């Protein structure tokens, strides 16, 4: 299992080069990064996985972009919106992560979408940036939304991922800091460790339930 930050934004989306972020990731205890709009590869011993983030698009455009990138090996991430949009996205083959649930309306994620995420193997991302940089009501709102989401996770067992949304090396966080932030949501160490491996879980080919032994 690789310890992965599921969404960082190197230059040109952010302020730091992917090489600088990879060097920082090594010191922070991370094994891999999902870097939005950056090619996949190995940089300074850190696995860089190309991420494609789809936001503010109608469902038909999301479908077209997912199909276009289906064979590229990119991690397909979609920003959450209303409940109907989220249900449509979760049913799309090739979508790996639904992100930004903390910023969507309260009814955007319910028991139906939770079961769909579990059945389709799509991860719900815990974007830690509102906990790191948010203050007051915005921070508390994010905490409550994530706690509500985790109630469904314990019931339906859909995958989770963890991301910082870092746009600079200054925004990145060590694994111990991420673990401490997740404790505010009621996650224990095994929960956090499992979520760190969520990207690998949702992008790996499914293991067949029946194996033919020659």
Residue, then its C-alpha position, 0 to 999 in steps of 0.5 A: x500500500x502506498x501512502x498517497x496525497x490524492x490531489x496536489x496542484x503543481x505548476x502551472x496550476x500551482x506555485x511549485x514544480x512537481x520536482x519540488x513537491x516530490x522532494x517535499x513529499x519524501x520528507x513528509x512520509x508520502x510515497x506518491x502524489x496524484x498531481x493534477x494536469x501533470x504526466x505520470x512518472x517517478x520523480x525523486x523516488x516518488x510516484x507521480x500519478x497524473x490526475x484529471x480534475x473535472x469541475x463545473x461541467x454538465x454530466x454529458x461533458x463529464x462523460x466525454x472527458x472520462x471516455x477520452x481519458x479512460x485508457x491514459x492511466x490518469x486518476x479521474x476526479x470529479x467535483x461533487x455537486x447536487x445529488x442527481x449529478x453525483x449519482x450520475x457521476x458515480x455510475x460512470x465507469x472510469x471515474x475514480x474519485x468524487x471530491x469536494x463533498x464538503x462544499x456541496x449542498x447537504x443533500x448532495x450525499x445520502x444513503x443512495x449515493x453512498x451505496x452507489x459509491x461502494x458498489x461502483x468502487x468510487x472513492x469519496x475524497x476528504x479534502x483537508x484544505x478547509x481544515x488546514x486553512x479554513x476558519x470559523x463557520x467554514x471549518x466547522x461546516x467541513x468537519x460536520x459534513x465529513x463526519x456525516x459522510x463517515x457515518x455512511x462510510x462505516x455502513x456501506x464501506x465505500x473507499x476513501x482518499x485523503x488530499x491536501x489540495x496543495x498548490x505549493x510545498x508550503x501547503x503540503x502536510x506530513x502524514x502525522x499532521x494529516x492523521x491529527x487532522x483526521x482525528x477531528x473527524x473521528x478517524x483512528x489510525x487504521x482508518x487513516x492508513x486505509x484512506x492513504x491507500x484509497x487511490x491504489x484501491x480504486x485504480x487497481x484492476x478488480x481481483x476476480x472472485x474465481x481463479x482458475x488454477x491450471 
